[in-house]
Amino acid sequence: MERYWKPALLAGSVAGLLSGIPVISCCGCLWIILGVIWACAMYRKEYGFVDIGPGAALGAITGVIDGVISGVLNAVVWTFMGAWYQSFLFSMLQKWNVPESAMENMHMMGWSILGMFAGIVTSAAIGAIVGLIMGAIWKQKPDDAQNVNQPPSLQSPIQ
């Protein structure tokens, strides 16, 4: 479990910072997806492969770290820039033709601990799914990697 922490902390922190910055966070789930891919790449570089189980665990841990950091940053942004940021978001949503009822529901929800917890759970779920996919893509046993590049033997079986 401890081998997941280094890549998860680094990639999750960067993804969380990018997810918590107001204008950059409009990219949706892009930052958590890229963060998990980066964490899996760091893990693969150090251990030679990422399997499905470790990929999902690494993705979930990275997602939780991303969710916590972006949640705290969003709380700070809403506290200090709430009115301006809210009018900015609603003007963007109006340009994208989001229905008025959906905008009212977002306005009523506001920022809450429940919303922060939902963000952490969502980030962890997305991270686990992306980590699972990366584990399936990069699945390779260390013994297989050593045998792939060896030339065939030139000795005949009968001597």
C-alpha positions in Angstrom: 0.0 0.0 0.0 2.8 2.4 0.8 4.1 2.2 -2.8 1.0 3.9 -4.0 1.4 7.0 -1.9 4.3 8.7 -3.7 2.7 8.8 -7.2 -0.8 9.3 -5.7 0.2 12.3 -3.6 2.2 14.0 -6.4 -0.3 13.4 -9.2 -3.4 13.9 -6.9 -2.0 17.2 -5.5 -1.3 18.7 -9.0 -4.7 17.5 -10.3 -6.4 18.9 -7.2 -4.8 22.3 -7.6 -5.8 22.4 -11.2 -9.3 21.3 -10.4 -9.6 23.9 -7.7 -8.6 27.0 -9.8 -11.8 28.6 -10.9 -11.3 29.2 -14.6 -9.1 26.1 -15.2 -11.6 23.8 -13.3 -14.1 24.3 -16.1 -12.4 21.3 -17.9 -14.6 18.9 -16.0 -13.0 15.6 -15.1 -9.9 16.2 -17.3 -7.6 16.9 -14.4 -8.5 13.8 -12.4 -8.2 11.6 -15.5 -4.8 13.1 -16.4 -3.7 12.9 -12.8 -4.5 9.2 -12.6 -2.7 8.5 -15.9 0.3 10.3 -14.5 0.2 8.4 -11.2 0.0 5.1 -13.1 2.9 6.1 -15.4 5.0 6.9 -12.3 4.1 3.6 -10.8 4.9 1.8 -14.0 8.2 3.5 -14.3 9.2 2.4 -10.8 7.8 -1.1 -10.7 7.8 -2.1 -14.4 4.1 -2.6 -14.8 0.6 -1.7 -13.5 -1.9 -4.4 -13.0 -5.6 -4.0 -12.8 -5.9 -4.1 -9.0 -3.0 -1.8 -8.3 -4.2 0.6 -11.1 -7.7 0.8 -9.5 -6.3 1.3 -6.0 -3.8 3.9 -7.2 -6.6 5.7 -9.2 -8.9 5.8 -6.2 -6.2 7.1 -3.8 -5.3 9.8 -6.4 -8.9 10.7 -6.8 -9.5 11.1 -3.1 -6.4 13.4 -2.8 -7.7 15.4 -5.9 -11.2 15.6 -4.3 -9.9 16.8 -1.0 -7.5 19.5 -2.4 -10.0 20.8 -5.0 -12.8 20.8 -2.4 -10.8 22.9 0.0 -9.7 25.3 -2.8 -13.3 25.6 -4.0 -14.5 26.4 -0.4 -11.8 29.1 -0.2 -12.8 30.5 -3.6 -16.5 30.5 -2.7 -15.8 32.2 0.6 -13.7 35.0 -0.8 -15.0 35.4 -4.4 -18.5 33.8 -4.1 -20.7 36.5 -5.7 -18.3 37.3 -8.6 -17.5 33.6 -9.2 -21.2 32.6 -9.1 -22.2 35.3 -11.6 -19.3 34.2 -13.8 -20.4 30.6 -13.7 -24.0 31.4 -14.4 -23.1 33.6 -17.3 -21.1 30.7 -18.8 -24.0 28.3 -18.2 -26.4 30.7 -20.0 -24.1 30.8 -23.0 -24.2 27.0 -23.1 -28.0 27.1 -23.0 -28.4 25.2 -19.7 -32.0 25.0 -18.6 -33.1 27.6 -16.1 -34.4 24.9 -13.7 -30.9 23.3 -13.6 -29.3 26.6 -12.8 -31.8 27.2 -10.0 -31.0 23.8 -8.5 -27.2 24.6 -8.7 -27.9 28.0 -7.0 -29.9 26.3 -4.2 -27.2 23.7 -3.6 -24.4 26.3 -3.2 -21.3 25.2 -1.4 -21.7 22.7 1.3 -19.9 19.9 3.1 -22.2 17.5 1.4 -21.1 18.9 -2.0 -17.5 18.5 -1.0 -18.0 14.9 0.1 -19.8 14.2 -3.1 -16.9 15.6 -5.0 -14.4 13.4 -3.2 -16.5 10.3 -3.8 -16.9 11.2 -7.5 -13.2 11.8 -7.9 -12.4 8.5 -6.2 -14.8 6.6 -8.5 -13.5 8.3 -11.6 -10.0 7.7 -10.5 -10.6 4.0 -9.8 -12.2 3.5 -13.3 -9.3 5.3 -15.0 -6.8 3.4 -12.9 -8.5 0.1 -13.8 -8.3 1.0 -17.5 -4.7 2.0 -17.2 -4.0 -1.3 -15.4 -5.6 -3.2 -18.2 -3.6 -1.3 -20.8 -0.3 -1.5 -19.1 -0.7 -5.0 -17.6 2.6 -6.9 -18.1 4.4 -9.2 -15.7 8.1 -8.3 -15.0 9.1 -11.8 -16.2 7.3 -11.4 -19.5 9.1 -8.1 -20.1 12.5 -9.8 -19.7 11.6 -12.7 -22.1 10.1 -10.6 -24.9 13.4 -9.0 -26.0 15.6 -12.1 -25.8 16.6 -13.6 -29.2 15.7 -17.3 -29.7 18.3 -19.9 -28.8 20.4 -21.2 -31.7 21.2 -24.5 -30.0 19.5 -27.5 -31.4 17.6 -29.7 -29.0 19.6 -32.8 -30.1 23.3 -32.7 -29.5 
